[in-house]
């Protein structure tokens, strides 16, 4: 059974920081490409950042320079450090990976940014 469990969301003022975590089990984490997505109310789920098995990263333009994705293979955990948060960053954030041809998602963690 594959589990992805996000944590670290919460309420923060604009300009503040949060660190999201996604703990995984049931996959070979060290070889898995991991991603963070986000979905604001009434909007589609969008890709925020990815990190490959070799540690290479990619970000959507709106978070470049503010967000950092990282991984800890020993803990089978992927992180998303979010700095300089903006009101428009508010959303439910989801961890995602593909394992044995299946798309796997966590249940999400909510990020609220107040102005």
N, C-alpha and C positions, 0 to 999 in steps of 0.2 A: 504494500500500500504506500502510495506517495503522499507525503504531507508537506505543505508549504505553509508556514505560520508567520504572518507578519506581526510586527509590534513597533512601538515607538511613536505612533501618531499622537496627535493632541492639538491643543489650542495654543497658538503662538501669535505674537504681534508681528506685523509687517517689519521686515528687517531682521527678524530673529532666525533661529536655527533649530532644526530637528534632525535626529538621526534615526532612520528607519532600519529595522532588522528583519530578515526573513530566514528563519531556521528551517532547514529541510531534512527530510528523512525518506528513505525508500528509493533514492536515486544514487548514482555514482556522481556525487557532487563535483569532484575534482575535474571531471571531463565534460561537465554540463555548462552550456551557455546559459547565463541567467539574465533576466530582464526585470525592470520595474516599469509598470504601466500606471496610468492614473485616469480616473473618470470623475468628472464633475457632474453635478446633478443636471439631467437633461441633455448630456453630451455623450459622445462616443468615448470609448476607452482608447487612450492614446499611449504610444510608446514614449517613455521618458529616457531610459538609459539601458544599455546592455554591457555585459562583461563576458568575454570569451574565456575559454579554458586557459589560454595563455596570458590572461590578464589585460588584453587589449579592450578598450572601452569606446563606446559611442554614445552621444547625447543628442537629444532633440535641441534645436537651436535656442529655444526659449529658456533652457536651463544651463546652457554652456557657461562655464566660469562660476556658476553658483552651486551646482550639485556635483557630487562625486560618488560614483558607484565603486564598490570594492568587494572583495571576497576573502573569506577565511576558510580555506579548504579543510583545515583541521577541525573546525567547528561546523562545517557544512552550512555556512551562513553567508548570505550576501547582505550588504549594507547600502544605504543611500543617505549620504550626508547632504543635508539641504541647508544652505546658508543664504542670507539675504532674501528671505522668503517674501513673496509678494502675494497680494490678495488673490491674484489669478492662479496661484499655485494650489489653492484650496481644492481638495478632491479626496476621493478614496484612492489609496495607493495599493497596487497589487503586485505581488511577486509572481513571476512566470518562468517556466522552463518547459522543454520538450523532453519526454522520456519514453522510449520504446514507441515512437511514432504518435504519442499522445501529448496533447497540450495540457499542461498542469498549472493550476492556479491556486493561490492562496485565497483566503476569504477577505483580505484587505484590511487596511488600517486607515482611519480617517484623519486627515490633516485639515485643520481650520486655521485660517490666517485672518486676523482682525486688523483693520486699518487704524 
